[in-house]
Amino acid sequence: IIDPAVRKEIIAADAAKMCKGAGVVMKDDPALLDEVAGLVEWPVVLIGEIDAEFMDVPPEVLITSMRKHQKYFATEDAKGNLAPKFIVVANRETTDGGRQVVAGNERVLRARLADAKFFWDLDRKTPLSSKAPQLKERVFHAKLGTLDEKVDRMQALAAELSEKVPGADRDKVRSAARLAKADLSTGMVGEFPDLQGIMGAYYARHDGESDAVATAIAEHYSPLGPSDACPSKPESVCVSLADKIDSLVGFWSIDEKPTGSKDPYALRRAALGVIRLVIENKLRLPLLEAFAQSQGLYGKGEAVGPDLLSFFADRLKVHLREQGVKHDHIDAVFALGNEDDLVRLLARVEALAAFLGTDDGGNLLTAYRRAANILKIEEKKDGVSYAAQPDDTMLVDDAERDLFSALEEAMPVIAGKVAAEDFTAAMTALAGLRAPVDAFFDKVTVNADDAKLRENRLKLLSMIRTALEGVADFSRIEG
């Protein structure tokens, strides 16, 4: 069968038929289906049995073993539990209806699963905590020490972060961080590296650790990519953040940053993971403070926080652009500087986008540009800055008096609303300036012949600029 898409359809349809007859359902696995459809030219779908003695091994182990080594599809019962049957796709029809092919595959699987069961039984003979000291022999990175040292830093940082994560139990966070990497020293993870974290959780539960600790061990690598689920349990969030922030700060401090398409330590993925953990859990986490705490645990080097924060800004733009947020809106808020609270930043970006979508917003943006352009030209020409308070006794025109009093009234309101993080109300206060600003530009000549009058009016323009820049850097907004 030439067309791989047709082969895929045949495998899926025949497997569904086979499973129905056996009272099971094939586990959905599009990647494996693609791979198998590429391995066979004449797909013949068969069903085999998994020996009962292996069914008490964790399902992830059985699935990984079947999938990785043998390209078998796992099956599930009506409740979604792993069923003792597997689907194998042969490449030819046989006279005995595939009986020998099934028997041969069952025999191979038996040997594979016997290894897995051996590791499962052996690993549980000693507690997970006894495997942690072996991390001293594992190098995290030549310049950043061993995995044991990384775990020490993770534990300290995760405990600090627990103060910022509502509902996190500091002791459980410390326990989970201490055990997070211990399963790297187990036989099972040595055999199946994909199961790191997952096996740690099984062994922790077996040792009597709480569910929160076990879950945090399982989830601390997540989210691994944009489609991966993001941890939401407080202890899991703390350990996951600590792991990622420790790696980012460490690699930044030895100047091993991603360049172009090269990112050997998956630091872009780590930053995106931190962004998702913060945003999806609505955490009020000042990133610069977290970076500084992490760097303090390394105990060396100049501060990497500001540079790391600008790297986060780029990752955040990519993340938000995929969700339809305009990059210049993010720029306009980031340009205000030192904004490291992502929840506050997003609230600001959303309010700004809503404001710019209104007539008042569009008109004020035009007025801002006009004021900023005039100021730029005149300040350059005169070699001075006009960012000073105008003299209200020199306001001769009604339109400039109205604008001055509107600005005097609005600016403290805007500043107060921004401080209270009520960005929508700050935008509403800004919108109130539209009419007096429009009237000023319609009726007043800024570059008056009288030098004093001109200077005062340029200061009034500077007030407009300052009022708007209290909310966002409007010079960054395009279109």
C-alpha positions as CSV (number, residue, x, y, z in Angstrom):
1,I,0.0,0.0,0.0
2,I,1.8,3.1,-1.3
3,D,0.0,5.9,0.6
4,P,1.1,6.1,4.3
5,A,-2.2,7.9,5.1
6,V,-4.1,4.9,3.8
7,R,-1.9,2.6,5.9
8,K,-2.7,4.7,8.9
9,E,-6.4,4.4,8.3
10,I,-6.2,0.6,7.9
11,I,-4.2,0.2,11.1
12,A,-6.6,2.5,13.1
13,A,-9.8,0.8,11.7
14,D,-8.5,-2.8,12.1
15,A,-7.2,-2.1,15.6
16,A,-10.5,-0.6,16.6
17,K,-12.3,-3.8,15.3
18,M,-9.8,-6.1,17.1
19,C,-10.1,-4.2,20.4
20,K,-13.9,-4.2,20.2
21,G,-13.9,-8.0,19.9
22,A,-11.6,-8.2,22.9
23,G,-13.7,-5.7,25.0
24,V,-10.9,-3.1,25.2
25,V,-10.0,0.3,23.5
26,M,-6.7,1.1,21.8
27,K,-4.9,4.0,23.7
28,D,-4.8,7.1,21.5
29,D,-1.2,7.6,20.4
30,P,-1.0,9.6,17.1
31,A,2.8,9.8,17.1
32,L,3.2,6.0,17.4
33,L,0.5,5.5,14.7
34,D,2.5,7.8,12.3
35,E,5.7,5.9,13.1
36,V,4.2,2.4,12.6
37,A,2.5,3.4,9.4
38,G,5.9,4.4,8.2
39,L,7.5,1.1,9.2
40,V,5.1,-1.3,7.5
41,E,4.2,-1.6,3.8
42,W,1.3,-4.1,4.2
43,P,-0.2,-3.6,7.6
44,V,-1.7,-6.6,9.4
45,V,-3.1,-5.8,12.8
46,L,-2.9,-8.5,15.5
47,I,-3.7,-8.6,19.2
48,G,-1.6,-10.2,22.0
49,E,-1.8,-10.8,25.7
50,I,0.3,-9.3,28.5
51,D,1.1,-11.8,31.3
52,A,-0.9,-11.1,34.5
53,E,2.3,-11.1,36.7
54,F,3.3,-7.8,35.0
55,M,0.1,-5.9,35.6
56,D,1.1,-4.6,39.0
57,V,4.0,-2.7,37.5
58,P,3.0,1.0,36.9
59,P,1.1,1.4,33.6
60,E,3.6,4.1,32.5
61,V,6.4,1.5,32.6
62,L,4.4,-1.0,30.6
63,I,3.3,1.6,28.0
64,T,6.9,3.0,27.7
65,S,8.4,-0.4,27.3
66,M,5.9,-1.5,24.7
67,R,6.0,1.7,22.8
68,K,9.7,2.6,22.8
69,H,11.2,-0.8,22.2
70,Q,8.5,-2.8,20.4
71,K,6.2,-0.2,18.8
72,Y,3.2,-1.9,20.4
73,F,0.0,0.0,21.1
74,A,-1.4,-0.2,24.6
75,T,-5.1,-0.9,25.3
76,E,-7.4,0.3,28.0
77,D,-10.6,-1.1,29.7
78,A,-13.9,0.8,29.9
79,K,-12.7,2.7,33.0
80,G,-9.5,4.0,31.2
81,N,-7.2,1.6,33.1
82,L,-4.4,-0.3,31.3
83,A,-5.8,-3.6,29.9
84,P,-3.7,-6.8,29.6
85,K,-3.7,-6.7,25.8
86,F,-1.5,-5.0,23.2
87,I,-1.8,-4.3,19.5
88,V,1.1,-5.3,17.2
89,V,1.2,-4.4,13.5
90,A,2.9,-7.1,11.3
91,N,4.1,-6.5,7.8
92,R,2.7,-9.7,6.2
93,E,-0.1,-12.1,6.2
94,T,0.6,-15.6,7.4
95,T,-1.2,-18.9,6.8
96,D,-2.0,-19.4,10.5
97,G,-3.7,-16.1,10.8
98,G,-0.8,-14.5,12.7
99,R,-0.7,-17.0,15.6
100,Q,3.0,-17.5,15.4
101,V,3.7,-13.8,15.0
102,V,1.6,-13.0,18.1
103,A,3.3,-15.8,20.1
104,G,6.8,-14.5,19.1
105,N,5.9,-10.9,20.1
106,E,4.4,-12.0,23.4
107,R,7.7,-13.9,24.1
108,V,9.8,-10.8,23.4
109,L,7.5,-8.6,25.5
110,R,7.7,-11.0,28.4
111,A,11.5,-10.7,28.4
112,R,11.2,-6.8,28.2
113,L,8.7,-6.6,31.0
114,A,10.6,-9.1,33.2
115,D,13.5,-6.5,33.2
116,A,11.1,-3.7,34.0
117,K,9.5,-5.7,36.9
118,F,13.0,-6.6,38.2
119,F,13.9,-2.9,38.4
120,W,10.5,-2.0,39.9
121,D,10.9,-4.6,42.7
122,L,14.6,-3.8,43.3
123,D,14.1,0.0,43.5
124,R,11.4,-0.3,46.1
125,K,13.6,-2.3,48.5
126,T,15.3,0.9,49.6
127,P,13.6,4.3,50.2
128,L,13.8,7.0,47.5
129,S,15.7,9.2,50.0
130,S,18.6,6.8,50.2
131,K,19.2,7.3,46.4
132,A,19.5,11.1,46.7
133,P,23.2,11.0,47.9
134,Q,24.2,9.3,44.7
135,L,23.4,12.6,42.9
136,K,26.8,13.8,44.2
137,E,28.3,11.6,41.5
138,R,26.2,13.2,38.7
139,V,27.4,16.4,37.1
140,F,24.7,19.0,36.3
141,H,27.2,21.1,34.4
142,A,31.0,21.3,34.7
143,K,30.8,25.0,35.8
144,L,27.6,24.6,37.9
145,G,28.5,21.6,40.0
146,T,26.7,18.3,40.7
147,L,23.0,17.5,40.7
148,D,23.2,17.2,44.4
149,E,24.3,20.8,44.6
150,K,21.4,21.8,42.2
151,V,19.0,20.0,44.5
152,D,20.3,21.9,47.5
153,R,19.7,25.2,45.7
154,M,16.3,24.0,44.4
155,Q,15.2,23.2,48.0
156,A,16.3,26.6,49.4
157,L,14.7,28.5,46.5
158,A,11.5,26.4,46.5
159,A,11.1,27.2,50.2
160,E,11.5,30.9,49.5
161,L,9.0,30.7,46.6
162,S,6.4,29.0,48.8
163,E,5.9,32.4,50.5
164,K,4.5,33.7,47.2
165,V,2.4,30.6,46.2
166,P,-1.0,30.6,48.1
167,G,-1.6,27.3,49.9
168,A,1.9,25.9,49.6
169,D,3.2,24.0,52.6
170,R,6.8,25.0,53.1
171,D,7.8,21.6,54.7
172,K,6.2,19.6,51.9
173,V,7.8,21.9,49.3
174,R,11.2,21.2,50.9
175,S,10.7,17.4,50.9
176,A,9.5,17.4,47.3
177,A,12.5,19.4,46.2
178,R,14.9,17.2,48.1
179,L,13.5,14.1,46.4
180,A,12.7,15.6,43.0
181,K,15.9,14.2,41.2
182,A,16.5,11.1,43.4
183,D,14.8,8.7,40.9
184,L,17.7,9.5,38.5
185,S,19.7,7.0,40.6
186,T,17.1,4.2,40.2
187,G,17.4,1.2,37.9
188,M,14.1,2.0,36.3
189,V,15.0,5.5,35.2
190,G,18.4,4.2,34.1
191,E,16.5,1.8,31.8
192,F,13.6,4.3,30.8
193,P,14.9,7.9,31.2
194,D,11.5,9.2,29.9
195,L,10.0,8.1,33.2
196,Q,12.1,10.5,35.5
197,G,9.7,12.3,37.9
198,I,6.9,9.7,37.3
199,M,8.9,6.9,38.9
200,G,10.0,9.2,41.7
201,A,6.3,9.8,42.5
202,Y,5.6,6.1,42.7
203,Y,8.5,5.4,44.9
204,A,7.7,8.4,47.2
205,R,4.1,7.1,47.6
206,H,5.5,3.6,48.4
207,D,7.7,5.2,51.1
208,G,4.7,6.9,52.7
209,E,5.3,10.4,51.4
210,S,2.2,12.6,51.1
211,D,0.3,12.9,47.9
212,A,1.3,16.6,47.6
213,V,5.0,15.6,47.7
214,A,4.6,12.7,45.3
215,T,2.7,14.9,42.8
216,A,5.3,17.6,43.0
217,I,8.0,15.1,42.2
218,A,6.1,13.9,39.2
219,E,5.2,17.3,37.9
220,H,8.4,19.3,38.6
221,Y,9.6,19.0,35.0
222,S,6.3,20.3,33.6
223,P,5.3,22.1,31.6
224,L,7.6,20.7,29.0
225,G,6.1,22.5,26.0
226,P,3.2,24.7,24.9
227,S,0.8,21.8,24.7
228,D,1.9,20.2,28.0
229,A,-0.4,20.6,31.1
230,C,0.8,23.2,33.6
231,P,1.0,22.2,37.3
232,S,-1.5,23.9,39.5
233,K,-1.0,22.2,42.9
234,P,0.9,24.7,45.1
235,E,3.8,22.4,46.0
236,S,4.2,21.3,42.4
237,V,4.3,24.9,41.3
238,C,7.0,25.8,43.8
239,V,9.4,22.9,42.9
240,S,8.8,23.3,39.2
241,L,9.6,27.1,39.4
242,A,12.7,26.5,41.5
243,D,14.0,23.9,39.1
244,K,13.6,26.1,36.0
245,I,14.7,29.4,37.7
246,D,17.8,27.7,39.1
247,S,18.8,26.5,35.6
248,L,18.2,29.8,33.9
249,V,20.1,31.9,36.5
250,G,22.9,29.3,36.5
251,F,23.4,29.2,32.8
252,W,23.1,33.0,32.6
253,S,25.8,33.5,35.2
254,I,28.2,31.4,33.2
255,D,27.1,33.2,30.0
256,E,25.6,30.1,28.3
257,K,22.6,31.8,26.8
258,P,20.6,30.6,23.8
259,T,21.9,32.0,20.5
260,G,20.0,32.1,17.3
261,S,18.6,28.6,16.8
262,K,21.0,27.0,19.3
263,D,19.6,26.3,22.7
264,P,21.3,23.2,24.0
265,Y,20.1,23.5,27.6
266,A,16.4,24.2,26.5
267,L,16.4,27.6,28.3
268,R,13.7,29.0,26.1
269,R,11.5,26.2,27.1
270,A,12.4,26.7,30.8
271,A,11.5,30.5,30.6
272,L,8.2,29.7,28.9
273,G,7.6,27.2,31.6
274,V,8.1,29.8,34.3
275,I,5.9,32.3,32.4
276,R,3.0,29.7,32.1
277,L,3.4,28.7,35.8
278,V,3.1,32.3,36.8
279,I,0.3,33.4,34.4
280,E,-1.9,30.3,34.6
281,N,-1.7,30.2,38.4
282,K,-2.1,34.0,38.6
283,L,1.0,34.2,40.9
284,R,2.1,37.6,42.2
285,L,5.8,36.7,41.9
286,P,8.3,39.5,41.4
287,L,10.7,37.8,39.0
288,L,13.7,40.0,39.7
289,E,13.5,39.1,43.4
290,A,13.3,35.4,42.6
291,F,16.3,35.7,40.2
292,A,18.3,37.5,42.9
293,Q,17.4,34.8,45.5
294,S,18.5,32.1,43.0
295,Q,21.7,33.9,42.2
296,G,22.5,34.3,45.9
297,L,22.4,30.5,46.2
298,Y,25.1,30.3,43.5
299,G,27.0,32.9,45.5
300,K,28.9,34.5,42.7
301,G,28.9,36.9,39.7
302,E,27.3,40.1,38.7
303,A,23.5,40.4,38.7
304,V,21.9,38.6,35.8
305,G,18.3,39.6,36.7
306,P,17.8,42.5,34.4
307,D,19.2,40.7,31.3
308,L,17.2,37.6,32.2
309,L,14.1,39.7,32.5
310,S,14.5,41.1,29.0
311,F,14.9,37.5,27.8
312,F,11.6,36.7,29.5
313,A,10.0,39.7,27.8
314,D,10.9,38.2,24.4
315,R,9.5,34.8,25.4
316,L,6.4,36.4,26.8
317,K,5.8,38.3,23.5
318,V,6.0,35.0,21.6
319,H,3.7,33.3,24.1
320,L,1.1,36.2,24.0
321,R,1.4,36.7,20.2
322,E,0.3,33.1,19.8
323,Q,-2.8,34.0,21.8
324,G,-3.5,37.1,19.6
325,V,-2.0,39.8,21.8
326,K,-0.2,42.5,19.8
327,H,3.5,42.7,20.5
328,D,3.6,46.5,20.5
329,H,1.1,46.6,23.3
330,I,3.4,44.4,25.4
331,D,6.4,46.6,24.3
332,A,4.5,49.7,25.5
333,V,4.1,48.3,29.0
334,F,7.5,46.6,29.2
335,A,9.2,49.9,28.1
336,L,8.1,51.5,31.4
337,G,10.9,49.4,32.9
338,N,11.3,47.2,35.9
339,E,7.9,45.4,35.4
340,D,8.6,41.9,36.7
341,D,5.1,41.0,37.9
342,L,3.6,39.2,34.9
343,V,0.1,39.2,36.3
344,R,0.1,43.0,36.7
345,L,1.8,43.3,33.3
346,L,-1.0,41.3,31.6
347,A,-3.7,43.3,33.4
348,R,-2.0,46.5,32.1
349,V,-1.7,45.1,28.5
350,E,-5.4,44.0,28.5
351,A,-6.6,47.4,29.7
352,L,-4.3,49.2,27.1
353,A,-5.6,47.0,24.3
354,A,-9.2,47.7,25.3
355,F,-8.5,51.5,25.6
356,L,-6.8,51.7,22.2
357,G,-9.8,49.9,20.6
358,T,-12.0,52.9,21.5
359,D,-12.4,56.3,19.7
360,D,-10.9,58.1,22.7
361,G,-7.9,55.8,22.8
362,G,-7.2,56.2,19.0
363,N,-7.6,60.0,19.2
364,L,-5.4,60.3,22.3
365,L,-2.7,58.2,20.6
366,T,-2.7,60.6,17.6
367,A,-2.5,63.6,20.0
368,Y,0.3,61.9,22.0
369,R,2.3,61.4,18.8
370,R,1.7,65.0,17.7
371,A,2.8,66.3,21.2
372,A,5.8,64.0,21.3
373,N,6.9,64.9,17.8
374,I,6.7,68.7,18.4
375,L,8.6,68.2,21.7
376,K,11.3,66.1,20.1
377,I,11.9,68.7,17.3
378,E,11.8,71.7,19.6
379,E,13.9,70.2,22.4
380,K,16.6,69.1,20.0
381,K,16.6,72.6,18.3
382,D,16.7,74.4,21.7
383,G,19.0,71.9,23.4
384,V,16.7,71.8,26.5
385,S,14.1,69.6,28.0
386,Y,10.6,71.1,28.5
387,A,9.6,68.4,31.1
388,A,8.7,71.0,33.8
389,Q,5.5,72.3,35.3
390,P,3.9,75.1,33.2
391,D,3.3,78.5,34.8
392,D,-0.5,78.7,35.2
393,T,-0.4,82.5,35.3
394,M,0.8,82.5,31.7
395,L,-2.1,80.5,30.3
396,V,-3.9,83.1,28.2
397,D,-6.2,81.0,26.0
398,D,-9.3,79.2,27.4
399,A,-8.3,76.0,25.6
400,E,-4.9,75.9,27.3
401,R,-6.4,76.8,30.7
402,D,-9.0,74.0,30.3
403,L,-6.3,71.5,29.3
404,F,-4.0,72.5,32.2
405,S,-6.8,72.1,34.8
406,A,-7.9,68.8,33.2
407,L,-4.3,67.5,33.4
408,E,-3.9,68.7,37.0
409,E,-7.0,66.8,37.9
410,A,-6.4,63.7,35.9
411,M,-2.7,63.0,36.6
412,P,-3.0,62.2,40.4
413,V,-6.1,60.1,39.6
414,I,-4.2,58.1,36.9
415,A,-1.2,57.7,39.2
416,G,-3.5,56.5,42.1
417,K,-5.4,54.0,39.9
418,V,-2.1,52.6,38.4
419,A,-0.7,52.2,42.0
420,A,-3.9,50.4,43.0
421,E,-3.6,48.2,39.8
422,D,-7.0,49.4,38.5
423,F,-5.7,49.9,35.0
424,T,-9.2,50.0,33.4
425,A,-10.0,53.0,35.7
426,A,-6.7,54.6,34.8
427,M,-7.6,54.3,31.1
428,T,-11.0,55.8,31.8
429,A,-9.3,58.8,33.5
430,L,-7.0,59.1,30.5
431,A,-10.0,59.0,28.1
432,G,-11.4,62.1,29.9
433,L,-8.5,64.1,28.5
434,R,-9.5,63.6,24.9
435,A,-11.8,66.6,24.6
436,P,-9.5,69.2,26.2
437,V,-6.5,67.8,24.2
438,D,-8.3,68.0,20.9
439,A,-9.5,71.6,21.7
440,F,-6.0,72.6,22.6
441,F,-4.6,71.4,19.3
442,D,-7.5,72.9,17.3
443,K,-7.3,76.4,18.9
444,V,-3.8,77.0,20.3
445,T,-0.6,77.8,18.4
446,V,2.2,76.1,20.3
447,N,5.1,77.8,18.6
448,A,3.9,81.3,19.4
449,D,6.1,84.4,18.6
450,D,6.4,85.2,22.3
451,A,9.3,83.1,23.6
452,K,7.9,82.8,27.1
453,L,4.4,81.8,25.8
454,R,6.0,79.2,23.5
455,E,8.1,77.8,26.4
456,N,5.0,77.5,28.6
457,R,3.0,75.8,25.9
458,L,5.8,73.3,25.2
459,K,5.7,72.5,29.0
460,L,2.0,71.9,28.6
461,L,2.7,69.4,25.8
462,S,5.2,67.7,28.0
463,M,2.4,67.4,30.6
464,I,0.3,65.5,28.0
465,R,3.3,63.2,27.3
466,T,3.9,62.6,31.0
467,A,0.2,61.9,31.7
468,L,0.0,59.2,29.0
469,E,3.4,57.7,29.8
470,G,2.2,57.1,33.3
471,V,0.1,54.3,31.8
472,A,2.2,53.0,29.0
473,D,5.0,54.1,26.6
474,F,2.7,55.2,23.7
475,S,5.8,55.8,21.5
476,R,6.0,52.0,21.2
477,I,2.6,51.6,19.7
478,E,2.5,51.0,16.0
479,G,-0.2,51.9,13.4
